[in-house]
C-alpha cells in the first residue's frame, strides 16, 4: 500500500470527509519540507492515518483532550516540532478547542521521523 492508497482508503471508508482527503497531501508536503524527509508508507503510514483522523476530529469538535504525561514531556522536548505540530493542525480547529493533546501525538510521530536529527 502507498501513502496515496492509505489516504484514499480512509476517505472511501468514511473515516474522513472530502476536505480532509483533499488537504492531506498538502499537509504532508508541508511536513516533508519542514523535516527534510521524504514521507513514504514505510516511514509515515501510521503517522498519516493518525494525522488524518486528528484533523477530522478537530473539524468535528471531537479533538482528543488529554494524553499521558510522558507524551506531553516528549512533545515539549523539542519546542520547534511541537509548535509546528500545532501549526499544521490549526487550520482544522474550526471550533477553537484545545489542541495540545492532538499536537503532542503528532509531535511524537515527527520526533520519531527525525530520529533525533536537528530540524
C-alpha positions as CSV (number, residue, x, y, z in Angstrom):
1,X,0.0,0.0,0.0
2,X,1.2,3.5,-0.8
3,X,0.5,6.7,1.2
4,X,-1.9,7.8,-1.6
5,X,-3.7,4.4,-1.3
6,X,-3.9,4.9,2.5
7,X,-5.3,8.4,2.1
8,X,-7.9,7.1,-0.4
9,X,-8.8,4.2,1.9
10,X,-9.5,6.4,4.9
11,X,-11.7,8.6,2.7
12,X,-13.5,5.7,0.9
13,X,-14.3,4.0,4.2
14,X,-15.8,7.2,5.6
15,X,-13.2,7.8,8.3
16,X,-12.5,11.3,7.0
17,X,-14.5,13.7,4.8
18,X,-13.6,15.0,1.4
19,X,-12.0,18.2,2.7
20,X,-9.6,16.2,4.9
21,X,-8.9,13.8,2.0
22,X,-8.0,16.8,-0.3
23,X,-6.0,18.7,2.3
24,X,-3.8,15.7,3.5
25,X,-1.3,15.7,0.6
26,X,-0.8,19.5,1.1
27,X,-0.1,18.9,4.8
28,X,2.2,16.0,4.1
29,X,4.2,18.1,1.7
30,X,4.5,20.8,4.4
31,X,5.8,18.1,6.8
32,X,8.3,16.9,4.3
33,X,9.6,20.4,3.7
34,X,9.9,21.1,7.4
35,X,11.6,17.9,8.3
36,X,13.6,17.4,5.1
37,X,12.4,13.9,5.0
38,X,10.6,12.0,2.2
39,X,7.4,10.5,3.6
40,X,6.5,7.1,2.4
41,X,4.2,4.3,3.5
42,X,7.1,2.6,5.3
43,X,8.1,5.6,7.5
44,X,4.9,7.5,7.7
45,X,1.9,5.2,7.2
46,X,0.7,5.3,10.8
47,X,1.5,9.0,11.1
48,X,-0.6,9.7,8.0
49,X,-3.6,7.8,9.4
50,X,-3.3,9.5,12.8
51,X,-2.9,12.9,11.2
52,X,-6.0,12.5,9.0
53,X,-8.1,11.3,11.9
54,X,-6.8,14.1,14.2
55,X,-7.7,16.7,11.6
56,X,-11.2,15.1,11.2
57,X,-11.7,15.0,15.0
58,X,-10.7,18.7,15.3
59,X,-13.0,19.7,12.4
60,X,-16.0,18.0,14.1
61,X,-15.2,19.3,17.6
62,X,-14.0,15.9,18.9
63,X,-10.3,16.6,19.5
64,X,-8.5,14.4,22.0
65,X,-8.2,16.5,25.1
66,X,-5.7,14.5,27.2
67,X,-2.6,12.4,26.8
68,X,-0.1,10.9,29.1
69,X,2.5,13.0,31.0
70,X,5.2,11.1,29.2
71,X,3.8,12.0,25.8
72,X,3.5,15.7,26.9
73,X,7.1,15.6,28.1
74,X,8.3,14.1,24.8
75,X,6.5,16.7,22.8
76,X,7.8,19.5,24.9
77,X,11.4,18.2,24.4
78,X,11.5,19.9,21.0
79,X,9.6,23.2,21.0
80,X,10.0,23.8,17.3
81,X,8.5,20.4,16.4
82,X,5.7,20.9,18.9
83,X,4.9,24.4,17.6
84,X,5.0,23.0,14.0
85,X,2.6,20.3,15.0
86,X,0.2,22.8,16.5
87,X,0.5,24.9,13.3
88,X,-0.3,22.1,10.9
89,X,-3.4,21.3,12.9
90,X,-4.6,24.9,13.4
91,X,-6.5,25.2,10.0
92,X,-8.7,22.3,11.1
93,X,-9.6,23.8,14.5
94,X,-12.8,25.3,13.4
95,X,-14.2,25.2,17.0
96,X,-11.1,26.7,18.6
97,X,-10.7,23.9,21.0
98,X,-7.6,23.0,23.0
99,X,-5.3,21.1,20.6
100,X,-2.4,20.4,23.0
101,X,-3.0,16.6,23.2
102,X,-3.6,16.2,19.4
103,X,-0.4,18.2,18.8
104,X,1.5,16.1,21.3
105,X,0.6,12.9,19.4
106,X,1.6,14.5,16.1
107,X,4.9,15.8,17.6
108,X,5.7,12.3,18.8
109,X,5.4,10.9,15.3
110,X,7.5,13.8,13.9
111,X,10.2,13.2,16.5
112,X,10.3,9.6,15.5
113,X,10.6,10.6,11.8
114,X,13.6,12.8,12.6
115,X,15.2,10.2,14.8
116,X,16.9,12.8,16.9
117,X,18.3,14.8,14.0
118,X,18.2,18.5,14.4
119,X,15.3,20.1,12.4
